[in-house]
Amino acid sequence: MDEKEGLRSRIKLIMEREQLNNGAFAESIGVAQATISQIMKGRNMPSTDVLLRLHQRYPDVSLDWLLTGKRTVSGEEEQENG
């Protein structure tokens, strides 16, 4: 999975968790609906501003997880099974 796809899928997980569509999610973080629509369609990468607004609105979302997919959504180390 490339970086753009990974970021998009993690943002989509947050939207699903919050039960928000593109418009409601965009409003919740203070950006235009078109911005989120373009990210979700894969046309654009989320800007630093979008990522910071997302983190400010949903502070339980780890920036480490959002940017890299490492750790858990809340930033905790994932437990090894076994």
Residue pairs with C-beta under 8 A, 6 or more apart in sequence:
1 9
3 45
4 42
4 45
5 42
6 69
7 39
7 45
7 46
7 66
7 67
8 39
8 40
8 42
10 65
10 66
10 69
10 73
11 36
11 39
11 40
11 46
11 54
11 66
12 40
13 73
14 25
14 54
14 58
14 61
14 73
15 21
15 22
15 25
18 25
18 28
18 58
20 28
22 33
22 36
22 37
22 40
23 33
23 36
25 36
26 32
26 33
26 35
26 36
27 33
28 57
29 50
29 53
29 54
29 56
29 57
30 53
30 57
31 49
31 50
31 53
35 44
35 50
38 44
39 45
39 46
39 50
46 54
51 63
51 66
51 67
54 61
54 66
55 61
55 63
55 66
60 73
60 74
61 73
61 74
62 71
62 72
62 73
62 74
62 75
63 75
64 70
64 71
64 75
65 71
65 72
65 73
65 74
65 75
71 77
71 78
72 78
